[in-house]
Amino acid sequence: MKNQRTSSVLTSIDARITGLRAINPHLDFGNDRSLAGLTTTAEQLRTKLAEHNNLLAALETSRNELNALEDKADTLSKQMLKGVEFQYGQDSHEYELAGGTKTSDRIRKMMKSRLQKSSKGQSSDRSTVA
């Protein structure tokens, strides 16, 4: 899993807890400022971080499954169009209904650019004559 989240705060807190335990394992400053409270909060953070990373892993798995299903559907759709092309022909009404472009409706790019160039040339000739 490439998008796993880490916490620099948790790493820092773990080091601090180790140092505070060396001073006094029962350190307590009152007002919920105790070593036990810090340890509990660190464990909550660790648990939430693990939960978050598990959700990321599930999301990544779901995305991969979605992409695979999308590819499968796309392949099947293309195969169905090829089947219609084979059965009815590429220049048929059925091929067009299935989402294909009839051969007779296609204008080749080269032909299209020639038509555009010739129509521009004719319109510029007319403007100079007038």
Buried (B, 14 or more C-beta within 10 A) or exposed (E): EEEEEEBEEBEEBBEEBEEBEEEEEEBEEEEEEBBEEBBEEBEEBBEEBEEEBEEBEEEBEEEEEEEEEEEEEEEEEEEEBEEBBEEBEBBBEEBBEBEBEEEEEEEEEEEEEEEEEEEEEEEEEEEEEE
